[in-house]
């Protein structure tokens, strides 16, 4: 049975994208392949596949670390709702498969 495919669009800095494409080209994969591997490993680990470290800025506010630039505070509620639905779906699938 064929799986349903989705498209993921991500906004990022052009220079960062070029550097990432070049990096992954040198290790024999494409940027989309690297993103798919990241997502698969995140799902396997049920979290980030590495430990992000918060950088402190002039205000010493650890909550405003280096990852802040990648987040959109307006989407946090939607992201949390999707995450909770995915956990609930896994629990239901696990209950039916047991």
JOKA-V233996 format. One record per helix or strand of 3 or more residues. SS is the DSSP state (H for helix, E for strand). FROM is the first residue (numbers start at 0). TO is the last residue. If there is no record, write none. Layout:
ss = [SS	SS]
from = [FROM	FROM]
to = [TO	TO]
This chain:
ss = [H	H	H	H	H]
from = [13	30	61	65	72]
to = [25	44	63	69	96]
